[in-house]
Amino acid sequence: MKIKELRGLSTEALQVRLGELRLESGIERRKIASTGVASKKGAKIREVRRTIAQIQTLLRERGVAS
């Protein structure tokens, strides 16, 4: 997601999205670990990690612990 889209979400929605992304990140890592293939999945993980960091930053700016 774009940072502008994330800024438009409520704090509760950001926290829910953060949980979903953390789960997705774990699933993708397990897929790579089991298959050993990381070509296209590497880009997906990078995108998920970036979005997680953006959400955590927004939550910190709002004074909410993630």
N, C-alpha and C positions, 0 to 999 in steps of 0.2 A: 504494500500500500504506500501511497505517497504521504509525506509528512503533513501536507495540507488536509488530506482526508482524515488522518489520525487526530489532528488538532480539533476537528469538528465533532469528534466523538466525546461522549460523557466519560467521566472517570470510571464508572462501573463498566461501561462498554469496553474501555481500554483494558481493564483488568480481566474481563472475560476473554478478549482477543489475545491477551498475553498468555493466558492458560492454554488456549487452543494452539497457539504457535509453539509453545514449549512442548506440547504433546506431539505436534507434527514434526518438530525437530528431532525428537527422540525416535520416532518411527522411521524417519529418513535415515538416521544414523544406523539403526539396526538393519535396514535394508542394505546399506552399503557394506556393513560388517559381514552380513551373511552372503552376499553375492560377490563382494570384492570389486564391484564396478562403481566408479564414482564420476564418470564423465559428465552426464547431464544432471545427475543428482547433486554434484558439487555446487553447481550454480543455484540449485533450489535451496540447499542448506545455507549458502551465503546470503541469499535473499531473506530467508526466514530469520537468520541471526541478526541481520541489519534491522529488520522490522522490530524484533524483540528489543534491540538496543534503543531504537527510536521511541518505542512505547515506554520503556523504563525511564528514559530521559524526560518525556512528557509528564509521567507520574511524579518524578522528583521535582519538576518545576511546579507542579500543583501541590506539592507538599504531602504526597501520599506515598507510603512505603509500599514497594512491590514485593 
